């Protein structure tokens, strides 16, 4: 059954309804692209932008006690976060960055120095030599996290080159 709106034809009502649905779909799309991959599943089934917003608001703007508990859990997760042996540097840094962003969402302030320290002490064993060099040649109080990450990424590329070289030599010795 069509709704009757005083002073509007059915076509005008349909156009206005379509415009509202389009605006809502656009707003929902913006919300969905703005959240991290960890948060997205929580709003994936929201049918409207308002539903998605209400879910996020309820979760992140809950009472002080709820926020405090969530932040404490995130702090614990941050403290225990370590790079797994089978994890790439990119994978670990992405996981750590998502965790840091969630903590910031709850009002946590993490200094650059603290983040640099966390990265250096939580990498897997193959990174120990480069971490030692960074710790001995850079001031952890002033070195930027981006610089440390760039150094680590270049080291990972060297690991990859050495692995390719080793594999190629192994195949060459077979022929």
C-alpha positions in Angstrom: 0.0 0.0 0.0 1.3 3.4 -1.0 1.6 6.2 1.6 -0.4 9.3 0.8 1.4 12.5 1.6 -0.8 15.6 1.5 0.3 17.9 -1.4 2.5 15.3 -3.1 1.8 13.0 -6.0 2.7 9.3 -5.7 5.7 9.9 -8.0 7.0 12.7 -5.7 6.6 10.4 -2.7 8.5 7.6 -4.5 11.3 10.0 -5.5 11.6 11.3 -2.0 11.6 7.8 -0.5 14.3 6.7 -3.0 16.4 9.8 -2.2 16.2 9.0 1.5 17.2 5.4 0.9 20.1 6.5 -1.3 21.3 8.9 1.4 21.1 6.2 4.1 22.9 3.7 1.9 25.7 6.3 1.3 25.9 7.1 5.0 26.0 3.4 5.9 28.8 2.9 3.3 30.8 5.7 4.8 30.5 4.3 8.3 31.4 0.8 7.1 34.5 2.0 5.3 35.6 4.2 8.3 35.8 1.3 10.8 38.7 -1.2 11.1 38.4 -4.8 9.9 38.0 -5.9 13.5 35.1 -3.6 14.1 33.3 -4.1 10.8 31.7 -7.5 11.6 29.9 -5.8 14.5 28.0 -3.6 12.1 28.0 -5.7 9.0 24.3 -6.7 9.5 23.1 -3.3 10.2 20.4 -2.4 7.7 20.6 1.4 8.1 23.2 4.0 9.0 21.3 4.7 12.2 21.4 1.0 13.2 25.2 0.9 12.6 25.7 4.2 14.4 23.7 3.0 17.4 25.7 -0.3 17.6 29.0 1.6 17.5 27.7 4.3 20.0 26.5 1.6 22.4 29.8 -0.2 22.3 32.2 2.7 22.4 30.3 5.2 24.4 28.9 2.8 27.0 29.1 3.7 30.7 32.3 4.6 32.3 32.7 1.1 33.9 32.2 -0.6 30.5 34.7 1.7 28.8 37.2 1.1 31.7 36.9 -2.6 31.4 37.3 -2.6 27.7 40.3 -0.3 27.9 41.9 -2.6 30.5 41.4 -5.6 28.3 43.0 -3.8 25.4 45.9 -2.7 27.6 46.4 -6.3 28.6 46.3 -7.4 24.9 48.8 -4.7 24.0 51.2 -5.8 26.8 51.1 -9.4 25.8 51.2 -8.8 22.0 54.1 -10.6 20.3 55.0 -11.3 16.7 54.4 -15.0 16.0 57.1 -17.0 14.3 54.9 -17.6 11.2 53.7 -13.9 11.0 55.1 -11.4 8.5 56.3 -8.0 9.8 53.4 -6.4 7.8 50.9 -8.7 9.4 52.2 -8.1 12.9 52.4 -4.3 12.6 48.9 -4.2 11.1 47.6 -6.3 14.1 49.4 -4.0 16.5 48.2 -0.9 14.8 44.6 -2.0 15.0 45.0 -2.6 18.7 46.6 0.8 19.2 43.8 2.5 17.3 41.2 0.7 19.5 43.0 1.9 22.6 43.0 5.4 21.3 39.3 5.1 20.6 38.9 4.6 24.4 41.1 7.6 25.2 44.4 5.9 25.8 47.4 8.0 25.2 50.5 6.1 23.9 53.7 8.0 23.4 55.9 7.5 20.3 58.6 6.3 22.6 56.3 3.6 24.2 55.3 2.4 20.7 58.9 2.2 19.5 59.8 0.2 22.6 56.8 -2.1 22.1 57.7 -2.8 18.5 61.4 -3.5 19.3 60.7 -5.9 22.2 57.9 -7.8 20.6 59.3 -8.9 17.3 60.3 -12.5 16.6 63.9 -13.7 17.0 65.1 -13.1 13.4 64.7 -9.4 14.1 66.8 -9.4 17.3 70.1 -8.2 15.5 68.4 -5.3 13.8 66.5 -4.3 17.0 69.8 -4.3 18.9 71.4 -2.1 16.2 68.4 0.3 16.4 68.6 0.4 20.2 72.3 1.1 20.2 72.4 3.7 17.4 69.1 5.6 17.8 67.7 7.5 20.8 64.5 5.7 21.6 63.2 8.9 23.1 63.4 10.8 19.8 63.4 8.2 17.0 60.0 8.2 15.1 58.1 5.0 14.9 57.8 5.4 11.1 61.7 5.4 10.9 61.9 2.2 12.9 59.3 0.6 10.8 61.1 1.6 7.6 64.4 0.1 8.9 62.6 -3.1 9.9 60.9 -3.3 6.5 64.2 -3.0 4.7 65.6 -5.7 6.9 62.6 -7.9 6.0 63.3 -7.4 2.3 66.9 -8.5 2.9 65.5 -11.7 4.7 63.4 -12.3 1.6 66.3 -11.8 -0.8 68.5 -14.2 1.2 65.7 -16.8 1.2 65.3 -16.5 -2.6 69.0 -16.7 -3.1 69.3 -19.8 -0.8 66.4 -21.5 -2.7 68.0 -20.7 -6.1 71.4 -22.1 -4.9 69.7 -25.2 -3.6 68.1 -25.8 -7.0 71.3 -25.0 -8.9 73.2 -27.6 -6.8 70.6 -30.2 -7.9 71.3 -29.7 -11.6 
